[in-house]
Amino acid sequence: MTAMFPDRPAGLMLARELVPEAGTRRTYAASECPDTESVWSFNSLSGSLVELYGSSSLTALMPVLRDAQKQGEDVCWIQTDTTIFFPPDAHAHGVDAGMIYVVCAVAGNEPENPYAIAAGKAADTLLRLRAFRCVVIDLGPRTLRMAVLSRLLRCARLYNVAVICRTDGNGLLGSLVSVRVEANFEGPPDEGHGAGVLAYRLRAVKDRRTSVLWERIQRCGSAVCLR
Amino acid sequence: MQCACVEIPELRLQIITRREQTDTSVPLAVIEEDRPAAQVLELNAAARDAGLRTGLSYTLAQSLLPELHAHTVTDTEIAHCRSDIRDRLYAFSPGVEAWERIQGVFWLDTQGTGRLWSSPQAWASEVYSALDACGYSARITLGFSRFGTYVLARTMKERAGIRAVNTADEEQRAVDHAPVTCLPLSLRSRKRLRKLGITSMHAFLSLPAPDVSARFDRSARELHSFACKETPVPVQNHVPEVPVTTRIHLPDLTNSEQVMRFLEDPLQQLVLSVMNRGLLVRSVELTLHDEHDGRHHTELIPSAPSCDVKMLIKLIRMRLEADRIGSRLEQADMLLQTVRSDSRTQDLFDKGAEPGTKRAVAFALIRAEFGNASVRRIALQDSHLPEEKFAFFDAHNATDIPVLAYGYVDQSAAGPVRRVFLEPVPCDPRELFSSADILLGPVRYAPRWWIGGSGRTYYILGHGEIPEYWCFTDGPSWWLQGLVQ
């Protein structure tokens, strides 16, 4: 190791030397999986740049928003198109939609990707001024420039803000994200849960906080609840 | 006693009577415009006794009563008259508020008048005499709240006179028992209230605010909101607003940086004059005139009323850079909207570290760059149609956001969350149904069926048990309302 880094000051150790499993891709077994509170809550995501994607990404986001609001933090939702989460559904999850500030910005002077550029600028302004501790950027198929992501990550760490980017695909935001989570609906989990119950699986594709990958299955009501 | 209401009933008619010096036996009407189809707005007693009613067209009214005299009153005349009355009322109280919503209604702050007049009634008599001497018939009521005194005035049987209540409870009882028809509601709102069996003021004020905003027109909404304010608002004294404006000549500039160089000094001068008057800048309205006589109007709102020139310059620069005006600019008009500076407003600037202030600054910067409508808040609405179940409100005017109490939420029954398209997207049903199964539906909504509104049939489509699409048909066509995510 010393041969690889000859200029390293004495006493400085690499993460992989401190934590043997750091950097390895080990999936937890169901029995030893960390509880949801420690990996998928507002507190655990504070200070991270999170990429969330998958078929149940909006549903998976709601517990985090509810958690933030329970702790007295307002949420800012940055829109990048003419769609938004359905507020009555969020209300059903215990999220106070009235306390979510929605920023819908378009950079009219940018010919390419005006929504994403505007979203990046707006998020940067909000984070730099420490206006919110929970910011959701609903990017969809769009992506943010590396420079913007880098600034967002720095602000998120510095001010302990949870910056959650909801995207349509795996890895759209590149390697800068701290946590990348896939959330997909699954059929009814097992007979014990009863009829009319749906589940979604939260799977960490990347997690710099724990350096290990985790999975959780969360239950929610089925399509009947959408009446 | 805390306040008094002075109502000049049928203000326009009184203006005409004063102007034309007509005899009371001559049937007189106020019409909205000088044309045959114009609506009759107000009638004097002689015309009413002859069987005429307001709302008729002038042609019809004259065919029923050929000797009818009709006149119009301009907005300038009304404004002049209101200003005249307000000036006269200042002789009796230092606090006079002219209600912007209804012409001819004034409130006076009566606190402190006890040392100058023997009783509130004696004070009211003098006000009455002063108005009567200059030809205005007025109803004067003494009470405890602005809305309460207004309702007391509206329910007086006499056209002019004085009425007083001794306690706030007495005033509240009088308001509760007053007929709702005493409020100046539109004909449509009155009909709707009659259908609902709402006749008393108490019943009207008991209606939930979101329902009133959903089902009634603006005037009813505003009156309901005014009456239901939890914290009583004292008389809002009129402060004359002097517009602070300037015109700047721009020598054919296209670059926003060059334009800013011409704007900075005049802006500083304007802000200085605002500061000298003890005011603060609420917003800056900037109108740029280009070589083709085009006008680019924009309004910049700082996070809080202030005299911070640097911040105002920053906001204007951000807006100009975002707008990117291509043509050559020849002239700029700058108008500063101001508010009174009080100690509470000034305190806001000393508390720079508060999160609320930081948020306001962040929103001000975002609004400057992306437009004033870029920061919004959501309010849930009571409606059947999905796109009407919520509405966006300007986050800057947080007081306008109606709150709908949904009550207890059973989170265990919370289902998947839908993404809603703010405008439904047309879709091909064959393509949709060939790739997905019906998981829920048909669910039929018939909004506004009583006025012939077309119904919608909703479906949730998906694969297996997993929902994906949220669509509906309104008969001939199919629409995608959203996705389940």
Interface residues (C-beta under 8 A of the other chain):
Chain A: S55 S56 S57 L58 T59 L61 M62 D74 T82 T83 I84 F85 F86 P87 P88 D89 A90 H91 A92 H93 G94 A97 G98 M99 I100 Y101 V102 V103 C104 A105 V106 A107 G108 N109 A118 K121 A122 T125 L126 L129 R130 A131 F132 F185 E186 G187 P188 L198 Y200 C220 G221 S222 A223 V224 C225 L226 R227
Chain B: E321 A322 D323 R324 P355 K358 R359 V361 A362 F363 L365 I366 E369 F370 A373 S374 V375 R376 R377 I378 A379 L380 P386 K389 F390 F392 A395 I401 V403 Y406 V409 Q411 S412 A413 A414 G415 P416 V417 R418 R419 V420 F421 L422 E423 L439 L440 V443 I460 G462 G464 E465 I466 P467 E468 W470 G482 L483 V484 Q485
